[in-house]
Amino acid sequence: MFTLFKKKQKEVTFPPVTLYNTETKEVETFAPLSEKEVRMYTCGPTVYDYAHIGNLRAYVFADTVKRVLLYNGYQVNHTINFTDFGHLSSDADSGEDKMMRGLKREGMDISLESMRTLSDKYIDAFKRDIEILNILPPSQFARASEFVTEQIKLIETLDQKGYLYETSDGVYFDISKFPGYGRLGNIDIHALQEGARVEVNSEKRHPADFAVWKKSTLGWDSAWGTGFPGWHIECSAMAFATLGKQIDIHTGGVDNMATHHNGEIAQCESATGKQFVRYWMHSEHVQIDNEKIAKSEGNSIILQTLIDRGYSGDDYRYWLLQSHYRSKTNFSYEALSAAKQALSRLKRLMFVDWKDERQTLNTEKQQEMVTIINQDMDTPKLIAWMHDASKDETLSVGERKALLLECDALLGIGLSDDPQEGLDALGVIAFADLPQDIQDMVTGREAARVARNWEEADRLRDALLLKGYEVTDAPEGTQVRKVQPAQP
């Protein structure tokens, strides 16, 4: 269930927020450019297909950054873009355009109108995914095809300043004119030169030079002929248009760092003469069997697949947050089931056991919580702390409930849902909807409990688990949920 974040009023003095800056390779104390708002840009999806669960980690990560900033009292102006043209399959300047690939896959004619129709479909799918994952909506979505004028103007500025050259297939940025190129990730430019295959594009002056305009029979008119802006210039122009020439935080997956984000830095700083981004932040890969999830690898899983198998967006988000965003994490259904079970325990506390308890915020414990998360978004440590707090008998139940809600404001795992919706999310099945044999077992267990025959009640509970049904005794009565069958 998607819920909007409610800004917290600080009752205690929180420690400063610290973030790992990919550019400096150091954890730094966050200091925004303006006291009024934090300007944050997140590289969005190329909307030619469904996002897979590995892609979605980057948006849960960016959302966690935003939640931490909001909790600490900052206003956040946040842009997520949609790349709906011009992203070549190599993530550089070669290969088939991904949107073209999508059109061919779906049997659509090659036109800007078809490209718009295709991207509409996958933009809607992405928005459904982030809602399911309880990701706060950005201040604005920016669609690349709606900012072509701004992209062309930025290319013209770079051309006037002498950073570009033209070839038979496009217009390229000359990285030799920008000495700082490759500073993100410490890219070895000389190694790229020595290892380059000239036949890829013999007209390029350096293999790392990148296209700001690609000539094509399909696209928009410009001084360089018909075509479309390069992928990197899209994000630069959209960031400038929606957030300004300098921004505080730029996020993305580690895939974006070497080529795309170094391209953005070169373009933006060459155009303005100013530092473009103060804090670069990147999330690591989700893997399966220690291999990166990717459509090209044939191992991609979309979020709807998890939903169809009985997991929720909260379950997947919780599983992701058990690993630090800068660590690779290996996906398996067994690990996701364990995460679901752990989260279900917390939800049963909130929606069943503590449903009628009044909240009482213990500010000393709140300070502990914020100290953890403000240290470069240490979500694994916060999750462990949250489970400990839920069982801390030195705290009243009202204090524990309040702390879990505060944690949920930071983690977004569904503990703040409406109680009835929370129960629905837990998968409670009405007795009449249960198969007859399961009804008989539940009834038999109830009779054993009334007779105080605890051994028989436990036997039937375990037998139900083997069949994939979990029984919970709540104040409202016995509740039954479908779960993964227990191993005998």
N, C-alpha and C positions, 0 to 999 in steps of 0.2 A: 504494500500500500504506500503510495507516494504522499509524503507530508511535507509541507513547507517548513523550513527552518525558522525558528523564532529566536531573534537576537537576545542573548542573555545580558542581564544587567550585572555588572561585576560587583560583588560584595566583598571581595578580597583583592589584594594586589597580586596579580598573576606575574610569574616570571616571564622574561621576554621570549618571543617566538624565535626559534632557530631553525634554519633550513639549510640543506646541503645544496651548494651551488656547483652545478656540474662544470662550469667554466673554471672556477678557482680550485675545485676539488677539496673544498673545505666547508664545514658546517659554520654558517655565519649567523649573527644576530640580525633579524629582519628589521630593516628601516626603510619604510616606503618613501617614494619621491615626494608625496604630498600627504599631509595629515588628513585631508578630506576623504580620500579614497585610495584603495589599492587597485591598480590597473593590471589585469591578468588576461593572458591569451593562451588558449589551448588549441593545439592542432587537431582539427576534427577529421572525420572519415572521408575517404573518397567513396562517393555514394553510387557505386556500380554493382554492389552486392551487399548481402547482410554482413554486419560486423560479427566477427567470431569472438569467443569468450576471452581470447588473448588480447584482441583489440580493445575490449571493454575495460580491461584493467587500467588503461591510461586515463579513462574518464572517472572511474571510481577514485583513482589517485588524485586527479585534479580536484574532484569534489571534496576529498578529505582536506586538501590544502585550504580550499575555500571555507569549509566548515570551521577549521581551526582559526582562521583569520576572523571570521564572523564572531565566533565565540569570544575571541579576545578583543572585541569591540570595534574592529575595522569595518568600513564600508568597502565592498568589493564590486568593481565594474569588470565584468567578465565576458569575454567573447569566445565562442566556439564556432569554427568555420566549417563549411561544407565544400569540399572540392568536387565540383560537378563537371569539370572538363580539364584536360591538359595535364593529367598525372600519368607519366609514362611508366611502363611496367618495371623498368630498372630502377626507379626512384631517382634517376638522373636524367639523361637526355637520349636514351635509346629504348628500343622495344615498342610494343604496341600500347597506345593510350588505353588506360583501364576502362574509361567510359565506352570507348569503341568496342572493347572486348565484351562489355556488358550488353551492348546493343546487339552484337552478333550472337551472343549466347541466347538471347531472348527473341531472336528472329525479327528485330525491329529495323526499319530503314535507317540509314546513316544520315541524320540531319540534326540541327540544333533543337528542333521541336521534339524529336524522339529522345534526344539526350535529356531534355527537360522532363519529359514524362517518366523516363527511367529513374532519374535522380529523385523525382517526387516520391516514387515508391519506396526507395531505400532511405530517404530522409525520414519519412513517416515511420519506417521500421526502426530506425535508430532512435527516434524520439520515444517510441514505445519501450525500447530496451532501457533507456536511461530512466524512464519513469518506473519501470519494474525494479530497477536497481536503486531506487530512492535517491537518484542524483538530482541535486537542486538545479533548476533550469538556469542557463546563463542569462546575463543581462540582455544579450542579443546573440542570435545566430547570424552568421555572415555567409552568404552564398556566393561563391566565386564569380558565377556568371552575372551577378548583379553589381559587381564592382569592377567591370572591365575598363570603364573610363578611368577610374582611379589607377588601375594597373598600367594603362598606357601612359598616363601622365608621369608616373614614377619611372617608367622606362625612358621617357623623353628626358627627364631630369638627369638620369645616369648617363644618357648619351651626350647631353650637353656638357657634362662634367668630364667626359673623356674616358669613361670606364668600359665602353662597349665597342664591339666590332661586329660587322655583318658578314655572313657566309651565305652559301647558296641555300641552306636549309633553315636559317634563322639568324637571330641576333644574340650574341654571347657576352657574358661578363668576363672581363680579362682579370683573372685573380692576381696577376703580377702587379696590377695597379693598387691592390689592397694588401699591404704586407701582413696584416693580421689574419689573413685567411687561414682557416684550419685550427684556430686557437681552441675551439670547442672540441674536446676530445684529443687534443694534441695530434692533429693529422699531419703526417710526414709528407709534405708536398713533393720533396725530391724523390721519395720512394714511389709516389704515384707516377712521376715523370719517367723514371727508369723502368717501371713495370707496365707502362702503357702499350697498348696495341694500336699503332698509328692507323691501321685500316678501319678502325671503328669510326673515326671522323678525322680525316687528314687535314681538314681546314681549321680545326681548333688549334689555337696556339699552345694550349696546355691541356692535358687530359682532364683536369679539374675545372676548367672553364665551363660555365653552365649557361643554359639558354634562358634568356628573359623573354624571348619571342620565338615561336616556332611557326614557320611558314606552312600553309596548308590550304587546300581548296575549300575546307570547311572552317568557319570561324568568323572573325570580325575584321573590319578594315582598319588599316593603320598606315603610317608612313613607310613601313617595311613590307607592305603588301597584306593580303588576307592571311589570317592565321589566328593563333591564340597565345596568350601570355604563358610564360613558363610557370611551373608549379610553385617555385620558391617566391616569385614576384607576387603571386596571388596572396600568400599569407602576409607578406610585408605590407602590401597596399591595404588589405583588410584590417590589419592591426593599426596602421596609421589612421584609417578612416574612422574606426570605431573607438579607439583608445588614445590616440595621439602618437607623436613621434618618439616618445620614450615611455617604456612601460616597466612595471616592477617585476612581474613574474611571467615567464613563458614556460609552459609545460608541454610534454609530449612523451611518446615512448622512446626508448633508446634507439630504435630504428631511425628516428628522425634526426638524430644528432649530427652524424658525420657529414652528410650531404645537404639535407634540407635546412637544418638550422645554421650551419656555417654559411650557406647561401643567403639566408635571411640577414645574418649579421653583416655580411659584405655589402649587400644592397642597401640596407637601411642606414648603416653608418657612413657609407660613401655618399649617400644622398643628403644626409643631415650634418655630418661631421660630429655627431654626438653618439654616446653610448646608447644602444638600442634597448637592451634588457639588463636589469640589475641582477636578477636571479634566474638562471636557467635550471630547470628541474626536469628530471626524466625518470620514468618508471621502467623497471626491468621486464623481461619476457615471462609469460606463462608458458610452461613446457608440458609436453606429454612424452613420457619415456625419455626425458632429458633432451628432447628435440623441441625447438621453437614451434609453437602453433602458427601455421601459415596455410593459406589456401593453396599456395604452390607446393606445399609438402603433402597435401592431401589428408591432413590430420585436423582440419578445423572443425569446431563444434560451435553452433550458434546457441544463443541464450534460450531460444524456444525449445531446443532439444532437452535442455535441463528441466524446463517447465513441464514438458511432456513426460519426463521421467519422475515427476513428483517433487521436484525441488523448487524453491522460490527464489526470487531475486535477492531477498534478504539472506538466504542460505549461501548463495554464491558470493555475495558481497562480504559476508562474515568470513567465508573461507579465504578470500583474497586478503582481508585485513589481518589474518593471522600471520602473514608474512610481511616483513618490512618492504616498502615499495621499491627499495634499491636492491632487493634480493630476487634472484630467479626463484620461481616456485613451480613445483611439478604437480600437474593436475591429475587426479584420479577420482573415480566415482566413490571409492572407499573413503578417501579423504573428505570429499564433499558430504558424504553421509555422516561422518563423524562431526563435521561442522554443523550440519543440520540438527543433530542430536543435542549438541552443546547449546546452540541457539534456542532450540525448543524448550530446554530447561529454563532458560531465562524468560522466555515468553510465557511459560506456564506460571512462573512467579508473578509476572506483571499482570496477566490477564485472568488468572484464576486465584492463586493463593493470596495475592496482595491487592486484588481488584478494588476493594473498598477502603484500603488504608490511605490516610491522609499523608501527604508528603511533608517532610521536614528536612531542609537542606542543612547538612553539616558542612560548614564552610572550611573547616580544617581538612576534611577529607576531599572536598572539592579542590582545594589547593594542591593536594597530592595528585589528583587526577590531571589537572591542567599542567602541572610540572612535568608529568610523563609525556603527554601529547605534544607539548610545546618543544620538546627535544627532538626536532626533525621528524615529527609525526610518527612516534613510536607506537603504532597501533598494536603490534603483538604484545607489548608490555602492558598497554592499557587494557586489552582484552583479559589478560591474566589478572590484572588488578581488579577489574570489574567482577570477575567470578569470585575472587576472594572477598570483595566487598559485599557481594550478595549473600555470603555465608557468615559474615562477621557478626557474631552475637553480642559484641560490645556496642553495636549500633542497634537502634530501634528499627522495626520493620519499615516505618515511615521514612527513616533516614536512608535505609538501603534502597527503597523504591525511588526516592528523589535522586540518589546518586546514579542509579541505572538510567534514569531519564536524562541526566546530564551527559552521561557517556553516550547515549543514543544521539544527542544533539551533535556530537563529534563524529560518531561512527556511522550513523544512518542505517541501523540494522533492524528497524521496525519495532523497537520497544515502546515507541510513543504512539503507536496506532490506537485507534478507538478499540476498547476492550472486546466488543463483539466482533469487529473486523479482525482483531488479533486472534481470536478463537477460530474464526473462519480460516485464517492463514495457517493456523496450526493443523488444519485438516480434520476438525471434529466431524464425525459422521453420525447422522441421526440413527437411533436404534432401528427404526423401521426400514432404513436403507441398507442395513447389514445383511449379508447372506444368512440363511436360516441356521446353518451349522454354527456360525459365529454368534448369532443371537442366543442359541442354546448354551454355548460356552460362557457367554457374558452373564446370562441368567443363573447358570450353575455356580459361577464364581460369586455372584451376589448372595446366593443362598448359603454358600459356604462361609462367607464373611458374617452373615447374620447369625449363623450357628457357631461362630468363632472357631471354625475349622480352618485355621490359617494355613496349614500344610496343603489342604486341597485348594484353597484360594490361590496360593502361590503356584501350585502345579498348573491350574487353569490359566493363570496369567502368563506363565512361561509357554504353555501350549499355544496361546493366542499369538505370542510374539513369533513363534515358529511359523505361523500362518501369515504373518505380516500385519498384525493388529496390536496396537499398544493401548493398554487400558490405564486410565488415570482416575484416581478418586478425588473429586473436587467437591466443594460445598454445594454446587448445583447438581451433583450426582455423578455417576460414572460416565466418563467420556472416552470414546473410542476413536483412534486415529489410524489411518493406513500408513505403515512404515515399510522399510525394506525388511523382508523376512530375516529373523535371526538365524544364525548357523546352529544346527543341532550339535 
